[in-house]
Amino acid sequence: MFNKRKIFQTINVFGVSNELIDSYVERSEVDEEFNRALTLKKHIIVFGSSKQGKTSLIKKHLPLNDYVKVECTPDQKKRISINQFFDR
């Protein structure tokens, strides 16, 4: 008997992505706290430095239509007005 291993593509494991990546590591304390917060019917702000798993945490626990993602950035090219936001 042999052990089958899942083969991952590099693009699905490393790098910056808005998709749930294969290398997401569940941190039970964080995931449980996030799920508990979801039951409170309040706004939740997920913040932190790059590559900490913020997007993956959200995508793991919420369907796409159940949240609004707002990115705060100094990048002028990514900025939109509030009217542009609601016209999407």
Backbone hydrogen bonds, N-H to C=O, Kabsch-Sander energy under -0.5 kcal/mol:
donor,donor_aa,acceptor,acceptor_aa,energy
4,K,2,F,-0.7
8,F,6,K,-0.5
12,N,9,Q,-1.7
13,V,10,T,-1.7
14,F,10,T,-2.6
22,D,12,N,-2.6
23,S,12,N,-0.6
24,Y,21,I,-1.5
26,E,24,Y,-0.6
28,S,26,E,-0.7
30,V,27,R,-0.8
31,D,27,R,-2.9
32,E,28,S,-2.6
33,E,29,E,-1.8
34,F,30,V,-2.5
35,N,31,D,-2.4
36,R,32,E,-2.3
37,A,33,E,-2.4
38,L,34,F,-1.8
39,T,35,N,-0.9
39,T,36,R,-0.7
40,L,37,A,-1.3
41,K,38,L,-1.0
42,K,37,A,-0.6
46,V,44,I,-0.6
47,F,45,I,-0.6
52,Q,49,S,-0.7
57,L,53,G,-2.4
58,I,54,K,-2.0
59,K,55,T,-2.8
60,K,56,S,-2.1
61,H,57,L,-1.2
62,L,58,I,-2.0
66,D,63,P,-2.2
67,Y,64,L,-0.9
70,V,68,V,-0.6
72,C,70,V,-0.5
73,T,71,E,-0.6
76,Q,74,P,-0.6
78,K,75,D,-1.3
79,R,75,D,-0.6
79,R,76,Q,-0.8
85,F,81,S,-2.1
86,F,82,I,-1.9
87,D,83,N,-1.5
88,R,84,Q,-0.5
88,R,85,F,-0.9
